[in-house]
């Protein structure tokens, strides 16, 4: 066992010697490399930190711009919605006003039509009554005239031609000039 422990101590001693030799041969280069590695490591850390900070700042800027754009779009949508609702309300109001105007116009026209109809009906009734009265008067005049002519005939004992002429004259008075024209045209034929 002693041999083993001595051997281990010798190995450790030789290792110490190897380390010293290595230090002598490569010590300055190793220190230089270590300094360079530390510098590179520090540069990488700084670069990573800068990149991380820039990414965070870019993300904050992007989020802020995105929020602003979303808010702006939201306001535009609200404005458009409000404008659309106002326009629809205006259109409905205009439709209601137009409908009321049309309804009023229809009512006025109906009233006017009813008044005209009533007026025409009254005029027609008056005309009918007037014509009826005129016809009754003409009948009375005709009967009176016929009675007079018959009495004259009885008194005079007229010929048939004279009686026909008297009757024609009476008929012409009743019918007017048209009958006279027809008789003249018949006599000429």
Secondary structure, 3 states (H helix, E strand, C coil): CHHHHHHHHHHHHHHHHHHHHHHHHHHHHHHHHHHHHHHHHHHHHHHHHHHHHHHHHHHHHHHHHHHHHHHHHHHHHHHHHHHHHHHHHHHHHHHHHHHHHHHHHHHHHHHHHHHHHHHHHHHHHHHHHHHHHHHHHHHHHHHHHHHHHHHHHHHHCCCHHHHHHHHHHHHHHHHCHHHHHHHHHHHHC
